[in-house]
Amino acid sequence: MDSNKCISTTATAVVANYLNGTLVETPEPVYERAFNAWARAWNRSLSGEERKKGHHCPTFAEAREAGDL
């Protein structure tokens, strides 16, 4: 029996939230892609007047930089 086993301890950043009462941890790159896709779709649905007023959903990076995430 080999007692010199190597266990990888590489940490991967995750975004944790609750879905139907269950804690879900999603790798940050996957979450960022999904978040940005949703934000793009939502921003495209805004009317011209809403855009003029500055309403928009930030990207994942923008929200993170602003401290919203």
N, C-alpha and C positions, 0 to 999 in steps of 0.2 A: 504494500500500500504506500503510495507516494504522499508524504506529509508536507511537501513543499508546493502546495497549490497556490496559484496566484489568483486573487479575487480582484476584479476591476472595481475601482471606486470612483470612476469618472462621474462627476456630477453634471447633470443636465438641468438647465433652468426650466421650470414648469410654471404654468399659470394654473392656480387652484381655485375652483369655485364649486358651488353645489348645483346639482342637476337632479330635480325631483327628490331632494333630501339626501342624495348620495354625493360624497366628496369626489370630484373628478380632477385629476391632475393631467393637464395637456402640455406636451412639450411646447416651449415658447415659440419656436419657429412655425409650428403648425397652427397655434392659436393666432399668431400675428397674421398669417396668410388668410385665415378665415375672417378675422376681425376686419382686415383691409378690404376684403371682397364685399363684406356686408356694408362697410362704410361707403365704398364706391357706389354700390347699388342705391343706397339710401340718398346719397348726395345727388345722384342723377335724377331722383324722383322729385327734387325740390323745384318749386316754381321760380320763375325769374324774380319775382318780388322777394321770395325768401332768400334767394342768393344775394340780392342787393342789400338785404338787411344783415348779411353776414352769417346766416344760419348754415351750419354744415357740421358733419361728423368728422372729427379729426382722424388721422391715420393712427395706427398703433403707436408708432414712434412719437408722434406729436402728443398723444394723450399721455404716454409714459413720461415724456419730458416735462409736461405740465403738472405731473404728479397726480393725474386722474386715475392711473392704474397702479 
